[in-house]
């Protein structure tokens, strides 16, 4: 294997929106948005920016984040990961309150701190931290890009808030990140019209004034981060909108011309690129896609819908099985407290569908209980088994709780349910 070989995107084939990356020595770390799902903000590790594995999560305790009664339009948005002086920081925004906070740790695979709140500004999103010459700056957008110095130990404001940029012709900025290279400060940001474009702003002073330049134009690739490797190459991790499969991280090279970044192939996507030169070739990492529940901890691929209610599930009652207990009645599956989730995997240019299959023992279901498998996307669809007296009904819904199929079946104990999502059609089919 040689470094002349190429790689194909996406480098994380699943819904990992708003990717942010930092490097510590020979190691790269990535975080992404998780909205209403818990644990929140997974932490991925890589040696080469291509092969990633999850090593933990930033938000694993209810004391860090409250995700109760939120849907897919709320929760954790656009986190940023940074490293400074032996400490990792993850800063993010929670919707609908639009409050900013950050957590920190010296071990990204371990526990992260309780949140430090940014209480001098709300009503905005897409925050980032920037460390420079012994100072910490807080950068965010609320229609314009703004910055001020903060005390990183307390989150308190230390300087006047400065407006750095206000967008172009009515197109507001998103996901601004601040970098420093060769004496210039660079703001790397998406300007949201359609198609979205990546812009760069540069200045010799962190507070500006900044000059602007469009650096990348794509129908569906935008908002992410830049990263410098240990061999002084520059890359950008942006997200690509893959329809119903969500937004997946795409890795593109960054070249520099006249102190401006040039993304991809002269500002467009070439599809395939030479691998980053990190000195060593690394084997492919595979994200976990199967679980027999034989461990006493849930695998890293799992998230609960909202904060987990640990009284509603068990891995110990019947080893080798996940036991789900009946939860309270809700008017929407999005409010369920005992729903275990994971991301759908799929590739934009791959016509093969993505399968999810569960083996479910229904012998302990009570009258009125319903359990099954769902696919969440604007808002959701599912197939489920419903116990009514001495009979079982198979019920399928195609939009929220609108049933489109029902059939009475005989089932002594075990039933298999399957969801098949097709990236080519952006549709899901259900089987039993």
Secondary structure, DSSP 8 states (H G I E B T S, - for coil): --TT-EEES-SB-B---S-EEEEETTEEEEE---BTEESEEEEEEESSSSSEEEEEEEE-STTT---TT--TTSEEEEEEEEEETTEEEEEEEEETTTEEEEEEES-TTS-----EEEEEEES-EEEEEEEETTEEEEEEESSSEEEEEEETTTTEE-S--EEEE--BTTBEEEEEEEEEETTEEEEEEEEESSS-EEEEEEESSTT---EEEEEEE-SSEEEEEEEE-TTS-EEEEEEEE-GGG-EEEEEEEEEEETTEEEETBTTB--SEEE----SS--------------SSS--TT-EEESS--GGGEESSTTTTS-EE------SSGGG-SS-EE---B--TT--S-EEEEEEEE-TT--TT-EEEEEEESSSEEEEEEEEETTEEEEEEEEETTEEEEEEEE--SSEEEEEEEEETTTTEEEEE-
